[in-house]
Amino acid sequence: MRPFLKLPMVIAGALAILSAGAAQAALVGQSISTGIAAMKEWNVVSFNNFQSYNHVDGRVYVGGSFTAGSNFTIQNNNIPASQYGTPALTVGGSAQMAGSVNAGGGIAVGGSVSGNFNNNGNNVVTYGGSNSAFANNTSFQYGGANFASTINAQTNDIKASLTSLSQNLATLANTAGVTVGGDSNNQMITVANSGLNVLNWSEAMFEGNSNQQLQITLPTNATLVINVAGTDIDFNRNFNRFTGDNRVLFNFYEATTVDIGRQFSGSILGVFADITGGNSGNIDGTVIGNNVRQNANGEIHNNYFQGDLSSLSSTSNPVVAPEPSTWAMLILGFGLIGAAMRARRGRGMLPQAA
């Protein structure tokens, strides 16, 4: 009877981990703090589906299905270390793999995984559905029946947090010291002050003229949030790299489509939007959207958002949602429960129905 007696102990231990995470979330769960952490943890976050046909420099999170073209690569170029043990690629649904994954941390797929690819980072792929994929020097391991549910719960937390962050940012008024000037060739945004600065723009202001270049200058200790109104955004002018572009965030707080036609610098927050890039130029920043498509003519570089949004913490509403530090514990907890149940079934010791 020893194996039978061990089962409640294993499950109890796992549930204790989950309970600890829930208790922590109730105390420290701030919607914006989770969202800010997500922007610094992943290069791309797509709540639903992500299609990629070119390079992404940093870690990728996909809540739905992932489709990779042959040129897809997750590079390993100066990716900030993760204190959460985040995989290079996390997918809640199915993953159709191709290309290469070079970053460390492994791959987690809640659904089924298929295709041929190179796995040159951490050579472990954990999946929750079926596996028909092939990758050299790679271990494929089944994560258990609850693996997909765990990733889905994480997706819901991240989505709620980033949505709350976007809506909080959208309520902020223009900041004195942010000016817009230039001419038909160059449009210049100049930030004079340190700390958090806000500029509210209409869709027409953001889109500008098709041949007009956008430029931004800001002090070394300044963060700029540009709230862009409008539901259908089309950006077809050049926006080249500049000093401090990792401290600039474009918040498309009501957009349902965002099409980036050319080079773009700065992070993109479009929680309701289908975002398309890679048409004719790179995106240098974090990209967050409802669905994301990266076409073949542009890369997404790991110019992670590093701005300071801590001044928002006093205005955000607490939510009972795990902080990123509890995500790994949730996965561990579900994994332990799944392992215990499989072991119990193997011994034929499931309780009989009454």
Contacts in CASP RR format, 6 or more apart in sequence:
PFRMAT RR
TARGET T0000
AUTHOR 0000-0000-0000
METHOD contacts of the structure
MODEL  1
MRPFLKLPMVIAGALAILSAGAAQAALVGQSISTGIAAMKEWNVVSFNNF
QSYNHVDGRVYVGGSFTAGSNFTIQNNNIPASQYGTPALTVGGSAQMAGS
VNAGGGIAVGGSVSGNFNNNGNNVVTYGGSNSAFANNTSFQYGGANFAST
INAQTNDIKASLTSLSQNLATLANTAGVTVGGDSNNQMITVANSGLNVLN
WSEAMFEGNSNQQLQITLPTNATLVINVAGTDIDFNRNFNRFTGDNRVLF
NFYEATTVDIGRQFSGSILGVFADITGGNSGNIDGTVIGNNVRQNANGEI
HNNYFQGDLSSLSSTSNPVVAPEPSTWAMLILGFGLIGAAMRARRGRGML
PQAA
3 343 0 8 1.000
3 344 0 8 1.000
3 347 0 8 1.000
3 349 0 8 1.000
4 344 0 8 1.000
4 347 0 8 1.000
4 349 0 8 1.000
7 340 0 8 1.000
7 343 0 8 1.000
7 344 0 8 1.000
7 349 0 8 1.000
10 336 0 8 1.000
10 337 0 8 1.000
10 339 0 8 1.000
10 340 0 8 1.000
11 336 0 8 1.000
11 337 0 8 1.000
11 340 0 8 1.000
13 336 0 8 1.000
14 332 0 8 1.000
14 333 0 8 1.000
14 334 0 8 1.000
14 335 0 8 1.000
14 336 0 8 1.000
14 337 0 8 1.000
14 340 0 8 1.000
15 333 0 8 1.000
15 337 0 8 1.000
17 329 0 8 1.000
17 330 0 8 1.000
17 332 0 8 1.000
17 333 0 8 1.000
17 336 0 8 1.000
18 329 0 8 1.000
18 330 0 8 1.000
18 333 0 8 1.000
20 326 0 8 1.000
20 329 0 8 1.000
21 322 0 8 1.000
21 326 0 8 1.000
21 329 0 8 1.000
21 330 0 8 1.000
22 320 0 8 1.000
22 322 0 8 1.000
24 322 0 8 1.000
24 323 0 8 1.000
24 325 0 8 1.000
24 326 0 8 1.000
25 320 0 8 1.000
25 321 0 8 1.000
25 322 0 8 1.000
25 323 0 8 1.000
25 326 0 8 1.000
26 320 0 8 1.000
28 323 0 8 1.000
29 318 0 8 1.000
29 319 0 8 1.000
29 320 0 8 1.000
29 321 0 8 1.000
29 322 0 8 1.000
29 323 0 8 1.000
30 313 0 8 1.000
30 316 0 8 1.000
30 318 0 8 1.000
30 319 0 8 1.000
31 160 0 8 1.000
31 161 0 8 1.000
31 164 0 8 1.000
31 165 0 8 1.000
31 316 0 8 1.000
31 317 0 8 1.000
31 318 0 8 1.000
31 319 0 8 1.000
31 321 0 8 1.000
32 161 0 8 1.000
32 164 0 8 1.000
32 165 0 8 1.000
32 168 0 8 1.000
32 309 0 8 1.000
32 312 0 8 1.000
32 313 0 8 1.000
32 316 0 8 1.000
33 161 0 8 1.000
33 313 0 8 1.000
33 316 0 8 1.000
33 323 0 8 1.000
34 157 0 8 1.000
34 158 0 8 1.000
34 161 0 8 1.000
34 321 0 8 1.000
34 322 0 8 1.000
34 323 0 8 1.000
34 324 0 8 1.000
35 158 0 8 1.000
35 161 0 8 1.000
35 162 0 8 1.000
35 164 0 8 1.000
35 165 0 8 1.000
36 165 0 8 1.000
36 309 0 8 1.000
37 323 0 8 1.000
37 324 0 8 1.000
38 45 0 8 1.000
38 61 0 8 1.000
38 158 0 8 1.000
38 161 0 8 1.000
38 162 0 8 1.000
38 288 0 8 1.000
38 324 0 8 1.000
39 45 0 8 1.000
39 162 0 8 1.000
39 249 0 8 1.000
39 267 0 8 1.000
39 269 0 8 1.000
39 286 0 8 1.000
39 288 0 8 1.000
39 304 0 8 1.000
39 305 0 8 1.000
40 80 0 8 1.000
40 286 0 8 1.000
40 304 0 8 1.000
40 305 0 8 1.000
40 306 0 8 1.000
41 59 0 8 1.000
41 61 0 8 1.000
41 82 0 8 1.000
41 84 0 8 1.000
41 86 0 8 1.000
41 324 0 8 1.000
42 58 0 8 1.000
42 59 0 8 1.000
42 60 0 8 1.000
42 61 0 8 1.000
42 86 0 8 1.000
42 286 0 8 1.000
43 56 0 8 1.000
43 57 0 8 1.000
43 58 0 8 1.000
43 59 0 8 1.000
43 60 0 8 1.000
43 79 0 8 1.000
43 285 0 8 1.000
43 286 0 8 1.000
43 287 0 8 1.000
43 300 0 8 1.000
43 301 0 8 1.000
43 302 0 8 1.000
43 304 0 8 1.000
44 50 0 8 1.000
44 56 0 8 1.000
44 58 0 8 1.000
44 60 0 8 1.000
44 61 0 8 1.000
44 62 0 8 1.000
44 286 0 8 1.000
44 287 0 8 1.000
44 288 0 8 1.000
44 292 0 8 1.000
44 294 0 8 1.000
44 300 0 8 1.000
45 61 0 8 1.000
45 158 0 8 1.000
45 162 0 8 1.000
45 286 0 8 1.000
45 287 0 8 1.000
45 288 0 8 1.000
45 289 0 8 1.000
46 61 0 8 1.000
46 62 0 8 1.000
46 63 0 8 1.000
46 64 0 8 1.000
46 288 0 8 1.000
46 289 0 8 1.000
46 290 0 8 1.000
46 291 0 8 1.000
46 292 0 8 1.000
47 63 0 8 1.000
47 64 0 8 1.000
47 155 0 8 1.000
47 158 0 8 1.000
47 159 0 8 1.000
47 271 0 8 1.000
47 289 0 8 1.000
47 290 0 8 1.000
47 291 0 8 1.000
48 63 0 8 1.000
48 64 0 8 1.000
48 65 0 8 1.000
48 290 0 8 1.000
48 291 0 8 1.000
49 62 0 8 1.000
49 63 0 8 1.000
49 64 0 8 1.000
49 65 0 8 1.000
49 66 0 8 1.000
49 67 0 8 1.000
49 291 0 8 1.000
49 292 0 8 1.000
50 60 0 8 1.000
50 62 0 8 1.000
50 64 0 8 1.000
50 65 0 8 1.000
50 66 0 8 1.000
50 67 0 8 1.000
50 291 0 8 1.000
50 292 0 8 1.000
50 293 0 8 1.000
50 294 0 8 1.000
51 66 0 8 1.000
51 67 0 8 1.000
51 292 0 8 1.000
51 293 0 8 1.000
51 294 0 8 1.000
52 60 0 8 1.000
52 66 0 8 1.000
52 67 0 8 1.000
52 68 0 8 1.000
52 69 0 8 1.000
52 72 0 8 1.000
52 293 0 8 1.000
52 294 0 8 1.000
53 68 0 8 1.000
53 69 0 8 1.000
53 71 0 8 1.000
53 72 0 8 1.000
53 294 0 8 1.000
53 295 0 8 1.000
53 296 0 8 1.000
54 71 0 8 1.000
54 72 0 8 1.000
54 73 0 8 1.000
54 278 0 8 1.000
54 294 0 8 1.000
54 295 0 8 1.000
54 296 0 8 1.000
54 297 0 8 1.000
54 298 0 8 1.000
54 299 0 8 1.000
54 300 0 8 1.000
55 71 0 8 1.000
55 72 0 8 1.000
55 73 0 8 1.000
55 74 0 8 1.000
55 75 0 8 1.000
55 299 0 8 1.000
55 300 0 8 1.000
56 72 0 8 1.000
56 73 0 8 1.000
56 74 0 8 1.000
56 75 0 8 1.000
56 294 0 8 1.000
56 299 0 8 1.000
56 300 0 8 1.000
56 302 0 8 1.000
57 74 0 8 1.000
57 75 0 8 1.000
57 77 0 8 1.000
57 78 0 8 1.000
57 79 0 8 1.000
57 299 0 8 1.000
57 300 0 8 1.000
57 301 0 8 1.000
57 302 0 8 1.000
58 74 0 8 1.000
58 75 0 8 1.000
58 76 0 8 1.000
58 77 0 8 1.000
58 79 0 8 1.000
58 88 0 8 1.000
58 103 0 8 1.000
58 302 0 8 1.000
59 74 0 8 1.000
59 79 0 8 1.000
59 82 0 8 1.000
59 86 0 8 1.000
59 87 0 8 1.000
59 88 0 8 1.000
59 89 0 8 1.000
59 90 0 8 1.000
59 103 0 8 1.000
60 66 0 8 1.000
60 74 0 8 1.000
60 88 0 8 1.000
60 89 0 8 1.000
60 90 0 8 1.000
61 90 0 8 1.000
61 155 0 8 1.000
61 158 0 8 1.000
62 89 0 8 1.000
62 90 0 8 1.000
62 91 0 8 1.000
62 92 0 8 1.000
62 93 0 8 1.000
62 95 0 8 1.000
63 90 0 8 1.000
63 91 0 8 1.000
63 92 0 8 1.000
63 93 0 8 1.000
63 151 0 8 1.000
63 152 0 8 1.000
63 155 0 8 1.000
64 91 0 8 1.000
64 92 0 8 1.000
64 93 0 8 1.000
64 155 0 8 1.000
65 91 0 8 1.000
65 92 0 8 1.000
65 93 0 8 1.000
65 94 0 8 1.000
65 95 0 8 1.000
65 96 0 8 1.000
66 89 0 8 1.000
66 91 0 8 1.000
66 93 0 8 1.000
66 94 0 8 1.000
66 95 0 8 1.000
66 96 0 8 1.000
66 97 0 8 1.000
66 109 0 8 1.000
67 96 0 8 1.000
68 95 0 8 1.000
68 96 0 8 1.000
68 97 0 8 1.000
68 98 0 8 1.000
68 99 0 8 1.000
68 117 0 8 1.000
69 98 0 8 1.000
69 99 0 8 1.000
70 98 0 8 1.000
70 99 0 8 1.000
71 99 0 8 1.000
71 296 0 8 1.000
72 98 0 8 1.000
72 99 0 8 1.000
72 100 0 8 1.000
73 99 0 8 1.000
73 100 0 8 1.000
73 101 0 8 1.000
73 102 0 8 1.000
74 88 0 8 1.000
74 89 0 8 1.000
74 100 0 8 1.000
74 101 0 8 1.000
74 102 0 8 1.000
74 103 0 8 1.000
75 102 0 8 1.000
75 103 0 8 1.000
75 302 0 8 1.000
76 102 0 8 1.000
76 103 0 8 1.000
76 104 0 8 1.000
76 121 0 8 1.000
77 301 0 8 1.000
77 302 0 8 1.000
78 302 0 8 1.000
79 103 0 8 1.000
79 302 0 8 1.000
80 304 0 8 1.000
82 105 0 8 1.000
83 325 0 8 1.000
84 324 0 8 1.000
84 325 0 8 1.000
84 327 0 8 1.000
84 328 0 8 1.000
85 105 0 8 1.000
85 328 0 8 1.000
86 105 0 8 1.000
87 104 0 8 1.000
87 105 0 8 1.000
87 106 0 8 1.000
87 107 0 8 1.000
87 108 0 8 1.000
87 122 0 8 1.000
88 101 0 8 1.000
88 102 0 8 1.000
88 103 0 8 1.000
88 104 0 8 1.000
88 105 0 8 1.000
88 106 0 8 1.000
88 107 0 8 1.000
88 121 0 8 1.000
88 122 0 8 1.000
89 95 0 8 1.000
89 101 0 8 1.000
89 106 0 8 1.000
89 107 0 8 1.000
89 108 0 8 1.000
89 109 0 8 1.000
90 107 0 8 1.000
90 108 0 8 1.000
90 151 0 8 1.000
90 154 0 8 1.000
91 107 0 8 1.000
91 108 0 8 1.000
91 109 0 8 1.000
91 110 0 8 1.000
91 111 0 8 1.000
91 151 0 8 1.000
92 109 0 8 1.000
92 110 0 8 1.000
92 111 0 8 1.000
92 148 0 8 1.000
92 151 0 8 1.000
92 152 0 8 1.000
92 155 0 8 1.000
93 109 0 8 1.000
93 110 0 8 1.000
93 111 0 8 1.000
93 112 0 8 1.000
93 148 0 8 1.000
93 151 0 8 1.000
94 109 0 8 1.000
94 111 0 8 1.000
94 112 0 8 1.000
94 113 0 8 1.000
94 114 0 8 1.000
95 107 0 8 1.000
95 109 0 8 1.000
95 111 0 8 1.000
95 112 0 8 1.000
95 113 0 8 1.000
95 114 0 8 1.000
95 133 0 8 1.000
96 114 0 8 1.000
96 115 0 8 1.000
97 113 0 8 1.000
97 114 0 8 1.000
97 115 0 8 1.000
97 116 0 8 1.000
97 117 0 8 1.000
97 133 0 8 1.000
97 135 0 8 1.000
98 115 0 8 1.000
98 116 0 8 1.000
98 117 0 8 1.000
99 117 0 8 1.000
99 118 0 8 1.000
100 117 0 8 1.000
100 118 0 8 1.000
100 119 0 8 1.000
100 120 0 8 1.000
101 107 0 8 1.000
101 117 0 8 1.000
101 118 0 8 1.000
101 119 0 8 1.000
101 120 0 8 1.000
101 121 0 8 1.000
102 118 0 8 1.000
102 120 0 8 1.000
102 121 0 8 1.000
103 121 0 8 1.000
104 121 0 8 1.000
104 122 0 8 1.000
105 121 0 8 1.000
105 122 0 8 1.000
106 119 0 8 1.000
106 121 0 8 1.000
106 122 0 8 1.000
106 123 0 8 1.000
106 124 0 8 1.000
106 125 0 8 1.000
106 126 0 8 1.000
107 113 0 8 1.000
107 119 0 8 1.000
107 124 0 8 1.000
107 125 0 8 1.000
107 126 0 8 1.000
108 125 0 8 1.000
108 126 0 8 1.000
108 127 0 8 1.000
108 147 0 8 1.000
108 151 0 8 1.000
108 331 0 8 1.000
109 125 0 8 1.000
109 126 0 8 1.000
109 127 0 8 1.000
109 128 0 8 1.000
109 129 0 8 1.000
110 127 0 8 1.000
110 128 0 8 1.000
110 129 0 8 1.000
110 147 0 8 1.000
110 148 0 8 1.000
110 151 0 8 1.000
111 127 0 8 1.000
111 128 0 8 1.000
111 129 0 8 1.000
111 130 0 8 1.000
111 147 0 8 1.000
111 148 0 8 1.000
112 127 0 8 1.000
112 128 0 8 1.000
112 129 0 8 1.000
112 130 0 8 1.000
112 131 0 8 1.000
112 132 0 8 1.000
113 125 0 8 1.000
113 127 0 8 1.000
113 129 0 8 1.000
113 130 0 8 1.000
113 131 0 8 1.000
113 132 0 8 1.000
113 133 0 8 1.000
113 140 0 8 1.000
114 131 0 8 1.000
114 132 0 8 1.000
114 133 0 8 1.000
115 132 0 8 1.000
115 133 0 8 1.000
115 134 0 8 1.000
116 133 0 8 1.000
116 134 0 8 1.000
116 135 0 8 1.000
117 133 0 8 1.000
117 134 0 8 1.000
117 135 0 8 1.000
118 135 0 8 1.000
118 136 0 8 1.000
119 125 0 8 1.000
119 135 0 8 1.000
119 136 0 8 1.000
119 137 0 8 1.000
119 138 0 8 1.000
123 135 0 8 1.000
123 137 0 8 1.000
123 138 0 8 1.000
123 139 0 8 1.000
124 138 0 8 1.000
124 139 0 8 1.000
124 141 0 8 1.000
125 131 0 8 1.000
125 133 0 8 1.000
125 135 0 8 1.000
125 138 0 8 1.000
125 139 0 8 1.000
125 140 0 8 1.000
125 141 0 8 1.000
126 141 0 8 1.000
126 142 0 8 1.000
126 143 0 8 1.000
126 147 0 8 1.000
127 140 0 8 1.000
127 141 0 8 1.000
127 142 0 8 1.000
127 143 0 8 1.000
127 147 0 8 1.000
128 142 0 8 1.000
128 143 0 8 1.000
128 144 0 8 1.000
128 145 0 8 1.000
128 147 0 8 1.000
128 148 0 8 1.000
129 142 0 8 1.000
129 147 0 8 1.000
129 148 0 8 1.000
131 140 0 8 1.000
131 142 0 8 1.000
133 140 0 8 1.000
143 335 0 8 1.000
144 334 0 8 1.000
144 335 0 8 1.000
144 338 0 8 1.000
144 339 0 8 1.000
144 342 0 8 1.000
145 338 0 8 1.000
145 341 0 8 1.000
146 334 0 8 1.000
146 335 0 8 1.000
146 337 0 8 1.000
146 338 0 8 1.000
147 331 0 8 1.000
147 334 0 8 1.000
147 335 0 8 1.000
149 334 0 8 1.000
150 330 0 8 1.000
150 331 0 8 1.000
150 334 0 8 1.000
150 335 0 8 1.000
151 331 0 8 1.000
153 330 0 8 1.000
154 322 0 8 1.000
154 327 0 8 1.000
154 330 0 8 1.000
156 321 0 8 1.000
157 321 0 8 1.000
157 322 0 8 1.000
157 327 0 8 1.000
159 271 0 8 1.000
160 319 0 8 1.000
160 321 0 8 1.000
161 319 0 8 1.000
161 321 0 8 1.000
162 269 0 8 1.000
162 271 0 8 1.000
162 288 0 8 1.000
163 271 0 8 1.000
164 316 0 8 1.000
164 317 0 8 1.000
164 319 0 8 1.000
165 269 0 8 1.000
165 309 0 8 1.000
165 312 0 8 1.000
165 316 0 8 1.000
166 251 0 8 1.000
166 253 0 8 1.000
166 269 0 8 1.000
166 270 0 8 1.000
166 271 0 8 1.000
167 253 0 8 1.000
168 312 0 8 1.000
168 315 0 8 1.000
168 316 0 8 1.000
169 198 0 8 1.000
169 225 0 8 1.000
169 227 0 8 1.000
169 249 0 8 1.000
169 251 0 8 1.000
169 253 0 8 1.000
169 269 0 8 1.000
169 309 0 8 1.000
169 312 0 8 1.000
170 227 0 8 1.000
170 251 0 8 1.000
170 253 0 8 1.000
170 254 0 8 1.000
172 198 0 8 1.000
172 200 0 8 1.000
172 225 0 8 1.000
172 227 0 8 1.000
173 198 0 8 1.000
173 200 0 8 1.000
174 198 0 8 1.000
174 199 0 8 1.000
174 200 0 8 1.000
175 193 0 8 1.000
175 196 0 8 1.000
175 197 0 8 1.000
175 198 0 8 1.000
175 199 0 8 1.000
176 193 0 8 1.000
177 191 0 8 1.000
177 192 0 8 1.000
177 193 0 8 1.000
177 197 0 8 1.000
178 189 0 8 1.000
178 190 0 8 1.000
178 191 0 8 1.000
178 192 0 8 1.000
178 197 0 8 1.000
178 198 0 8 1.000
178 199 0 8 1.000
178 224 0 8 1.000
179 189 0 8 1.000
179 190 0 8 1.000
179 192 0 8 1.000
180 187 0 8 1.000
180 188 0 8 1.000
180 189 0 8 1.000
180 190 0 8 1.000
180 199 0 8 1.000
180 205 0 8 1.000
181 187 0 8 1.000
181 188 0 8 1.000
181 189 0 8 1.000
181 190 0 8 1.000
182 188 0 8 1.000
184 209 0 8 1.000
184 211 0 8 1.000
184 212 0 8 1.000
185 211 0 8 1.000
185 212 0 8 1.000
185 213 0 8 1.000
186 212 0 8 1.000
186 213 0 8 1.000
186 215 0 8 1.000
187 208 0 8 1.000
187 212 0 8 1.000
187 213 0 8 1.000
187 214 0 8 1.000
187 215 0 8 1.000
188 215 0 8 1.000
188 216 0 8 1.000
188 217 0 8 1.000
189 199 0 8 1.000
189 214 0 8 1.000
189 215 0 8 1.000
189 216 0 8 1.000
189 217 0 8 1.000
189 224 0 8 1.000
189 226 0 8 1.000
190 216 0 8 1.000
190 217 0 8 1.000
190 218 0 8 1.000
191 197 0 8 1.000
191 216 0 8 1.000
191 217 0 8 1.000
191 218 0 8 1.000
191 219 0 8 1.000
191 222 0 8 1.000
191 224 0 8 1.000
192 219 0 8 1.000
193 219 0 8 1.000
193 222 0 8 1.000
194 219 0 8 1.000
194 221 0 8 1.000
194 222 0 8 1.000
195 221 0 8 1.000
195 222 0 8 1.000
195 223 0 8 1.000
195 308 0 8 1.000
195 311 0 8 1.000
196 223 0 8 1.000
196 225 0 8 1.000
196 308 0 8 1.000
196 309 0 8 1.000
196 311 0 8 1.000
196 312 0 8 1.000
197 218 0 8 1.000
197 222 0 8 1.000
197 223 0 8 1.000
197 224 0 8 1.000
197 225 0 8 1.000
198 224 0 8 1.000
198 225 0 8 1.000
198 226 0 8 1.000
198 227 0 8 1.000
199 224 0 8 1.000
199 225 0 8 1.000
199 226 0 8 1.000
199 227 0 8 1.000
200 226 0 8 1.000
200 227 0 8 1.000
200 229 0 8 1.000
201 226 0 8 1.000
201 227 0 8 1.000
201 228 0 8 1.000
201 229 0 8 1.000
202 228 0 8 1.000
202 229 0 8 1.000
202 230 0 8 1.000
203 228 0 8 1.000
203 229 0 8 1.000
203 230 0 8 1.000
203 231 0 8 1.000
203 232 0 8 1.000
203 233 0 8 1.000
206 226 0 8 1.000
206 228 0 8 1.000
206 233 0 8 1.000
206 235 0 8 1.000
206 250 0 8 1.000
207 233 0 8 1.000
207 234 0 8 1.000
207 235 0 8 1.000
207 236 0 8 1.000
207 237 0 8 1.000
208 237 0 8 1.000
209 237 0 8 1.000
210 236 0 8 1.000
210 237 0 8 1.000
211 237 0 8 1.000
212 237 0 8 1.000
213 237 0 8 1.000
213 238 0 8 1.000
213 239 0 8 1.000
213 240 0 8 1.000
214 237 0 8 1.000
214 238 0 8 1.000
214 239 0 8 1.000
215 239 0 8 1.000
215 240 0 8 1.000
215 242 0 8 1.000
216 224 0 8 1.000
216 242 0 8 1.000
216 245 0 8 1.000
216 248 0 8 1.000
217 242 0 8 1.000
217 243 0 8 1.000
218 224 0 8 1.000
218 244 0 8 1.000
218 247 0 8 1.000
218 248 0 8 1.000
220 244 0 8 1.000
222 247 0 8 1.000
223 247 0 8 1.000
223 248 0 8 1.000
223 249 0 8 1.000
223 307 0 8 1.000
223 308 0 8 1.000
223 309 0 8 1.000
224 247 0 8 1.000
224 248 0 8 1.000
224 249 0 8 1.000
225 248 0 8 1.000
225 249 0 8 1.000
225 251 0 8 1.000
225 309 0 8 1.000
226 248 0 8 1.000
226 249 0 8 1.000
226 250 0 8 1.000
226 251 0 8 1.000
227 251 0 8 1.000
227 253 0 8 1.000
228 250 0 8 1.000
228 251 0 8 1.000
228 252 0 8 1.000
228 253 0 8 1.000
228 255 0 8 1.000
229 253 0 8 1.000
229 254 0 8 1.000
230 252 0 8 1.000
230 254 0 8 1.000
230 255 0 8 1.000
231 254 0 8 1.000
231 255 0 8 1.000
231 256 0 8 1.000
231 257 0 8 1.000
232 255 0 8 1.000
232 256 0 8 1.000
232 257 0 8 1.000
233 252 0 8 1.000
233 255 0 8 1.000
233 257 0 8 1.000
233 258 0 8 1.000
233 259 0 8 1.000
233 273 0 8 1.000
234 259 0 8 1.000
234 261 0 8 1.000
235 258 0 8 1.000
235 259 0 8 1.000
235 260 0 8 1.000
235 261 0 8 1.000
235 262 0 8 1.000
235 264 0 8 1.000
236 261 0 8 1.000
236 262 0 8 1.000
237 262 0 8 1.000
238 262 0 8 1.000
238 263 0 8 1.000
239 262 0 8 1.000
239 263 0 8 1.000
239 264 0 8 1.000
239 265 0 8 1.000
239 266 0 8 1.000
240 263 0 8 1.000
240 265 0 8 1.000
241 265 0 8 1.000
241 284 0 8 1.000
242 265 0 8 1.000
245 265 0 8 1.000
245 266 0 8 1.000
245 284 0 8 1.000
245 285 0 8 1.000
245 303 0 8 1.000
246 266 0 8 1.000
246 267 0 8 1.000
246 285 0 8 1.000
246 303 0 8 1.000
246 304 0 8 1.000
246 305 0 8 1.000
246 306 0 8 1.000
246 307 0 8 1.000
247 305 0 8 1.000
247 306 0 8 1.000
247 307 0 8 1.000
247 308 0 8 1.000
248 265 0 8 1.000
248 266 0 8 1.000
248 267 0 8 1.000
249 266 0 8 1.000
249 267 0 8 1.000
249 269 0 8 1.000
249 305 0 8 1.000
249 307 0 8 1.000
250 266 0 8 1.000
250 267 0 8 1.000
250 268 0 8 1.000
250 269 0 8 1.000
251 269 0 8 1.000
251 270 0 8 1.000
252 258 0 8 1.000
252 268 0 8 1.000
252 269 0 8 1.000
252 270 0 8 1.000
252 273 0 8 1.000
253 269 0 8 1.000
253 270 0 8 1.000
253 271 0 8 1.000
254 272 0 8 1.000
255 270 0 8 1.000
255 272 0 8 1.000
255 273 0 8 1.000
256 272 0 8 1.000
256 273 0 8 1.000
256 274 0 8 1.000
257 273 0 8 1.000
257 274 0 8 1.000
257 275 0 8 1.000
257 276 0 8 1.000
258 268 0 8 1.000
258 270 0 8 1.000
258 273 0 8 1.000
258 274 0 8 1.000
258 275 0 8 1.000
258 276 0 8 1.000
259 275 0 8 1.000
259 276 0 8 1.000
259 277 0 8 1.000
259 279 0 8 1.000
260 268 0 8 1.000
260 275 0 8 1.000
260 276 0 8 1.000
260 277 0 8 1.000
260 278 0 8 1.000
260 279 0 8 1.000
260 283 0 8 1.000
261 276 0 8 1.000
261 277 0 8 1.000
261 278 0 8 1.000
261 279 0 8 1.000
261 280 0 8 1.000
261 281 0 8 1.000
262 279 0 8 1.000
262 280 0 8 1.000
262 281 0 8 1.000
263 280 0 8 1.000
263 281 0 8 1.000
263 282 0 8 1.000
263 284 0 8 1.000
264 277 0 8 1.000
264 281 0 8 1.000
264 282 0 8 1.000
264 283 0 8 1.000
264 284 0 8 1.000
265 284 0 8 1.000
265 285 0 8 1.000
265 303 0 8 1.000
266 283 0 8 1.000
266 284 0 8 1.000
266 285 0 8 1.000
266 286 0 8 1.000
266 303 0 8 1.000
266 305 0 8 1.000
267 285 0 8 1.000
267 286 0 8 1.000
267 287 0 8 1.000
267 288 0 8 1.000
267 303 0 8 1.000
267 304 0 8 1.000
267 305 0 8 1.000
268 275 0 8 1.000
268 283 0 8 1.000
268 285 0 8 1.000
268 286 0 8 1.000
268 287 0 8 1.000
268 288 0 8 1.000
268 289 0 8 1.000
269 288 0 8 1.000
269 289 0 8 1.000
270 288 0 8 1.000
270 289 0 8 1.000
270 290 0 8 1.000
271 288 0 8 1.000
271 289 0 8 1.000
271 290 0 8 1.000
272 289 0 8 1.000
272 290 0 8 1.000
273 289 0 8 1.000
273 290 0 8 1.000
274 289 0 8 1.000
274 290 0 8 1.000
274 291 0 8 1.000
274 292 0 8 1.000
274 293 0 8 1.000
275 287 0 8 1.000
275 289 0 8 1.000
275 290 0 8 1.000
275 291 0 8 1.000
275 292 0 8 1.000
275 293 0 8 1.000
276 292 0 8 1.000
276 293 0 8 1.000
276 294 0 8 1.000
276 295 0 8 1.000
277 283 0 8 1.000
277 293 0 8 1.000
277 294 0 8 1.000
277 295 0 8 1.000
277 298 0 8 1.000
278 294 0 8 1.000
278 295 0 8 1.000
278 296 0 8 1.000
278 297 0 8 1.000
278 298 0 8 1.000
278 299 0 8 1.000
278 300 0 8 1.000
279 295 0 8 1.000
279 297 0 8 1.000
279 298 0 8 1.000
280 297 0 8 1.000
280 298 0 8 1.000
281 297 0 8 1.000
281 298 0 8 1.000
281 299 0 8 1.000
282 298 0 8 1.000
282 299 0 8 1.000
282 300 0 8 1.000
282 301 0 8 1.000
283 298 0 8 1.000
283 299 0 8 1.000
283 300 0 8 1.000
283 301 0 8 1.000
284 301 0 8 1.000
284 303 0 8 1.000
285 300 0 8 1.000
285 301 0 8 1.000
285 302 0 8 1.000
285 303 0 8 1.000
285 304 0 8 1.000
285 305 0 8 1.000
286 303 0 8 1.000
286 304 0 8 1.000
286 305 0 8 1.000
287 300 0 8 1.000
294 300 0 8 1.000
322 330 0 8 1.000
344 350 0 8 1.000
END
